[in-house]
Amino acid sequence: MTRRTDWADHAYPASPTDLGDGGPGDPDGHGAPRDGDEPSDGVRGGGGARGGGRSGGRRRRGGFGEAAGGQQDSGSPSSSRAEKGEPPADPAERARGICLRLLTGQPRTRKQLADALAKRDIPDEVAQEVLSRFEEVGLINDGAFADAWVESRHHGRGLARRALARELRTKGVDSAVIDEAVGQLDSEQEEETARELVARKLRSTRGLDRDKRLRRLAGMLARKGYPEGMALRVVRQALEEEGEETEDLGLGDF
């Protein structure tokens, strides 16, 4: 399995045009959690045509409520809700905008998006309809999310299957999807990663007595989700390679 450590590489496709008009500029999408700066809400003014009687120049672009060339459009209605900074009246439009904004920085699970919509008072039936549509077009894919999470967190942080499954459960991923994702890792690969983790940490424990080194190294593996027996075996082998006597150590010493 190819190693990846950059979570930002696992992005889903850009939003298709048939999802509606609720884009990242929706003001109800602010406050997206953690990763990634929010996209700008700025909108370019309408394009102006080249000036007919002005040599080598361009006519000034019109802004909101302003015709090309800077003349006020007195025949147009008052500013729209979007121009006034008001939220869209349609809950489905608001829901699409919120989801698109949250998905801009990183992939998210359906449960994460559902929770965000609930916090913004989107009716549940509207939220479920929008989320199902996002799943149909591939913008929400809990299976792809789980696969990418396992690959990134195992190779980047050295987490074992047990810890990875625990993290995915907190994000609302279905148990069957979690089992399939963590199934990418087998015991042999887990043990290889555990050895790499111990090798990196071993030097910092030199000078401590054997039992303290054992507890510190095995505890580090346990926190990352490695089984007790595997953790103790890997640490004992690493200590033996440094000349430590470990024959008297048993599972009770862990």
C-alpha positions, -999 to +999 in steps of 0.1 A: +000+000+000+014+034-010+022+056+019+006+090+023+010+114+050-006+145+036-043+144+045-049+174+022-042+150-008-074+131-002-099+155-016-132+146-033-142+159-067-153+195-072-190+201-068-211+194-099-232+222-114-264+203-108-262+207-070-278+241-070-266+276-063-255+273-027-218+279-030-190+286-005-201+322-003-232+313+018-230+333+050-245+304+070-215+283+062-191+303+084-175+288+114-164+256+096-144+234+121-106+234+122-088+226+090-084+251+062-091+288+058-126+296+047-129+306+011-133+343+003-169+356+000-158+382-025-175+383-059-161+398-090-180+427-106-196+422-140-173+425-170-173+457-191-168+459-229-139+476-245-145+514-249-156+523-284-141+558-285-112+555-259-078+546-273-060+516-256-082+517-224-110+497-209-143+509-196-147+507-158-163+475-146-197+478-131-203+468-095-235+456-077-265+476-089-243+494-115-244+490-152-211+487-172-193+520-175-203+531-140-239+542-147-265+534-121-291+509-132-322+527-120-345+502-136-333+472-115-351+460-083-336+466-049-306+446-038-311+408-036-309+389-003-274+377-012-262+413-017-276+423+016-258+395+033-290+378+043-292+339+043-311+322+015-348+318+022-348+282+009-335+257+036-322+233+009-302+261-006-288+270+028-279+233+034-261+230+001-241+261+008-231+249+043-221+215+030-201+228+001-182+252+024-174+225+049-162+202+021-139+228+006-111+223+031-113+185+035-135+155+031-161+149+058-184+121+068-221+122+063-225+123+101-202+153+105-222+172+079-255+162+094-244+175+128-233+208+112-267+212+095-285+205+127-266+231+145-276+256+119-313+247+123-317+230+090-349+208+091-339+171+094-359+160+063-342+188+042-308+179+056-312+142+048-324+149+012-294+172+005-269+148+021-283+119+000-279+140-031-243+147-022-237+110-017-252+103-052-227+126-069-197+115-048-192+145-027-199+124+004-182+090+005-177+075+039-159+045+025-133+067+007-130+089+038-123+058+060-097+044+035-079+077+033-080+082+071-065+048+077-037+053+052-029+088+065-031+081+102-012+048+101+017+060+080+017+095+094+011+089+131+018+052+134-017+044+147-027+007+149-061-007+138-077-004+172-069+033+175-080+039+139-113+022+144-119+042+175-113+075+157-135+066+128-164+057+151-162+091+167-167+106+131-199+085+126-186+060+102-206+028+100-190-003+117-190-023+085-172+005+066-146+008+095-139-030+094-133-028+057-110+002+060-088-011+089-087-044+071-061-027+048-036-033+076-026-068+086-008-079+118+025-081+099+024-045+087+012-034+122+042-050+138+066-035+113+053+000+121+055-008+158+092-016+154+098+016+136+082+036+163+102+019+190+135+024+171+128+061+169+120+064+206+147+040+219+175+065+219+156+089+242+152+062+268+190+054+271+203+060+306+170+048+322+168+015+340+155-014+320+120-016+336+114+021+331+124+018+295+101-011+290+071+007+305+078+039+285+082+022+252+054-003+256+031+024+269+038+045+238+027+016+216-004+009+238-016+045+234-014+041+196-036+011+198-012-018+195-021-051+212-004-057+246+013-089+235+027-074+203+039-042+221+058-062+248+074-085+222+086-057+200+100-037+230+118-068+244+134-075+211+146-039+207+161-039+243+178-072+237+195-058+206+210-032+229+223-058+253+195-056+279+186-089+297+148-095+292+144-132+300+129-125+333+103-102+319+067-114+314+034-100+304+028-090+340+057-065+337+039-046+310 
